[in-house]
Amino acid sequence: MDFVCVSRVLFEKLNLNYEEGERWIVNLIRNSKLDAKIDSETGTVIMEPNQPNVYEQLIDHTKALQGRTYKLVGQLLEPAQAQPA
C-alpha cells in the first residue's frame, strides 16, 4: 500500500480533497518539527531518524559525567568520614 492510496483514504475520512490533505500533512510535519520531506512525484513522505545534535549529546554526556563524579567522590569520602579523627 503506497502513500497515495493511504492518503486518499485518510483524506476521505477527514473530508479533505487531495490538495487540502497534502497541506494538512505539510503543516503536521512543520508543527511537530519532524525531519521529513514530501516527494510529490512519487507521493511519499520521507522521514529521517531524529538524532540530537552534537551539542545536545555533549551536554547530556557532561551531565551524566557530573553525576557519576559526585557519586564517586561520595564513595571515596565515606571511609574517611567513618574513621575517628
SULRA-V80224 format. One record per residue. N is the residue number from 0. SS is DSSP state (H for helix, E for strand, - for the rest). D_FIRST is the distance of its C-alpha to the first C-alpha in whole Angstrom. Layout:
BEGIN
n = {N;N}
ss = {SS;SS}
d_first = {D_FIRST;D_FIRST}
END
This chain:
BEGIN
n = {0;1;2;3;4;5;6;7;8;9;10;11;12;13;14;15;16;17;18;19;20;21;22;23;24;25;26;27;28;29;30;31;32;33;34;35;36;37;38;39;40;41;42;43;44;45;46;47;48;49;50;51;52;53;54;55;56;57;58;59;60;61;62;63;64;65;66;67;68;69;70;71;72;73;74;75;76;77;78;79;80;81;82;83;84}
ss = {-;-;H;H;H;H;H;H;H;H;H;H;H;-;-;-;-;H;H;H;H;H;H;H;H;H;H;H;H;H;H;H;-;-;-;E;E;E;E;-;-;-;-;E;E;E;E;-;-;-;-;-;-;H;H;H;H;H;H;H;H;H;H;H;H;H;H;H;H;H;H;H;H;H;H;H;H;H;H;H;H;H;-;-;-}
d_first = {0;4;7;8;6;7;10;11;11;13;15;16;17;19;21;20;19;17;20;21;18;18;21;20;18;21;23;21;21;25;26;25;26;23;23;20;19;17;16;16;16;13;12;11;13;15;17;20;22;25;28;31;34;37;39;37;37;41;42;40;42;45;45;44;47;49;48;49;52;53;53;55;58;58;58;61;63;63;65;68;68;68;72;75;76}
END
